[in-house]
Amino acid sequence: RADKIIAVSEQTKKDIVDFFEIPESKIIVVYQGCNKVFQSSIPIKQKEKTLTKHQIPKDYLLYVGSIEKRKNLLTILKTIKELPNQKLVIIGTGKSYKVKCLRFIAKNNLSNRIMFLSGLSLEEMAAIYQSAQIMIYPSIFEGFGIPILESLFSKTPVITSKGGCFSEAGGPDSKYINPLSIEEMTKAILEIQNSTNLQNSMAEKGFKYAQNYTDDEISANLMSVYNKL
């Protein structure tokens, strides 16, 4: 019955067409953004205070998102197992799939290299994003993937999944892998860590790409949809 449908990504638009047989002409894509706190730089002292408060190690990889099967945290844990010097900070909560992840951690003696955090303020989250080496987001299925965008605004390199909506959020300069491949994830982590030039390039180009997702851009696109009705 709607005159227009707003989808948050081209992938979501495709899903609406495929699952509900809605005519493509009725659907307009207006991308999502992320909270303003992620879009500005956190002072160094504040970052240090957050890392100290939560006892976060100096060099770490980051995962942000709910801990459920489609988000695929287990593949990151299997990759960490193969990379003895890596540490992982996880921001998110979960139920049965988290239990599965915890069992894997216990079985493989990884508890001293894996840290779970939840209940953080947005400012603390922003500080952790901006202090991370790499954010890894190997989800199997998403509508958009806001943590990817939060990372780009934080100037933190992103490794995420090939296909789907992920390149829409991540832009041309994020690293895209088969999310179930430990080998591809390992290669991407080491490639980024071993090249300061690549880190800087991904940070700067990713931040530039993220400017397509500011509140001003999104509100202008939304207003355009209303004006055309």
Residue pairs with C-beta under 8 A, 6 or more apart in sequence:
2 26
3 26
3 229
4 26
4 27
4 28
4 225
4 228
4 229
5 16
5 22
5 26
5 27
5 28
6 27
6 28
6 29
6 30
6 222
6 225
7 13
7 16
7 27
7 28
7 29
7 30
8 29
8 30
8 31
8 32
8 143
8 144
9 29
9 31
9 32
9 143
9 144
9 165
9 168
9 169
10 29
10 165
10 168
11 142
11 143
11 144
11 164
11 165
11 168
12 29
12 143
12 144
12 165
13 24
13 27
13 29
15 143
16 22
16 27
17 23
17 24
17 27
28 225
30 218
30 221
30 222
30 225
31 144
31 168
31 212
31 213
31 218
31 221
32 144
32 146
32 149
32 213
32 218
33 149
33 213
33 214
33 215
33 217
33 218
34 146
34 149
34 150
34 153
34 213
35 122
35 150
36 215
37 122
37 123
37 125
37 126
38 122
38 125
38 126
38 129
38 149
38 150
38 153
38 154
39 153
39 210
39 214
41 130
42 50
42 123
42 126
42 127
42 130
46 123
46 127
47 127
47 130
47 131
49 127
50 56
50 123
50 124
50 127
50 128
50 131
51 127
51 128
51 131
53 124
54 115
54 117
54 120
54 124
54 128
55 115
56 89
56 115
56 128
56 131
57 87
57 89
57 115
59 87
59 133
60 87
60 88
60 89
60 115
60 131
60 132
60 133
61 76
61 80
61 86
61 87
61 88
61 89
61 132
61 133
61 134
61 135
61 136
61 189
62 88
62 89
62 90
62 91
62 128
62 129
62 132
62 133
62 134
62 135
62 136
62 151
62 156
63 73
63 76
63 88
63 89
63 90
63 91
63 92
63 135
63 136
63 137
64 90
64 91
64 92
64 125
64 129
64 135
64 137
64 147
64 150
64 151
65 71
65 73
65 91
65 92
65 137
65 139
65 147
66 92
66 93
66 94
67 73
67 90
67 92
67 93
67 94
67 97
67 98
67 101
68 94
68 95
68 97
69 97
69 140
70 139
70 140
70 141
71 92
71 97
71 138
71 139
71 140
72 138
72 139
72 140
72 179
72 180
73 90
73 97
73 101
74 97
74 100
74 101
74 104
75 138
75 179
75 180
75 181
75 182
75 185
76 88
76 136
76 138
76 185
77 88
77 101
77 104
77 105
77 108
77 110
77 114
78 104
78 182
79 182
79 185
79 186
79 189
80 86
80 88
80 110
80 113
80 114
81 108
81 110
82 182
82 186
83 186
83 189
83 190
86 113
86 189
87 113
87 114
87 115
88 113
88 114
88 115
89 115
89 117
89 128
89 132
90 114
90 115
90 116
90 117
91 117
91 118
91 120
91 125
91 128
92 116
92 118
93 118
94 101
104 110
105 111
105 114
117 128
120 128
125 150
126 150
126 154
129 135
129 150
129 151
129 154
129 156
130 154
130 155
130 156
132 151
132 154
132 156
133 156
133 157
133 192
133 193
133 199
134 156
134 157
134 158
134 159
134 189
134 192
134 193
135 147
135 148
135 151
135 154
135 156
135 157
135 158
135 159
136 158
136 159
136 160
136 185
136 189
137 145
137 147
137 148
137 151
137 158
137 159
137 160
137 161
137 166
138 159
138 160
138 161
138 177
138 179
138 180
138 185
139 145
139 160
139 161
139 166
139 179
140 161
140 179
140 180
141 164
142 164
142 165
142 166
143 165
144 165
144 168
144 169
145 160
145 165
145 166
145 169
145 170
146 169
148 158
148 160
148 166
148 169
148 170
148 174
149 169
149 210
149 213
151 157
151 158
151 206
152 158
152 170
152 171
152 174
152 206
152 207
152 209
152 210
153 207
153 210
155 203
155 204
155 206
155 207
156 203
156 206
157 174
157 175
157 192
157 198
157 199
157 202
157 203
157 206
158 170
158 174
158 175
158 202
158 206
159 174
159 175
159 176
159 177
159 185
159 188
159 189
159 192
160 166
160 169
160 170
160 174
160 175
160 176
160 177
160 179
161 176
161 177
161 178
161 179
162 176
162 177
162 178
162 179
166 174
166 176
167 174
167 176
170 176
170 206
171 205
171 206
171 209
171 210
172 205
172 209
173 201
173 202
173 205
173 206
173 209
174 202
174 206
175 188
175 191
175 192
175 202
177 184
177 185
177 188
178 184
179 185
191 198
192 198
192 199
192 202
193 199
211 217
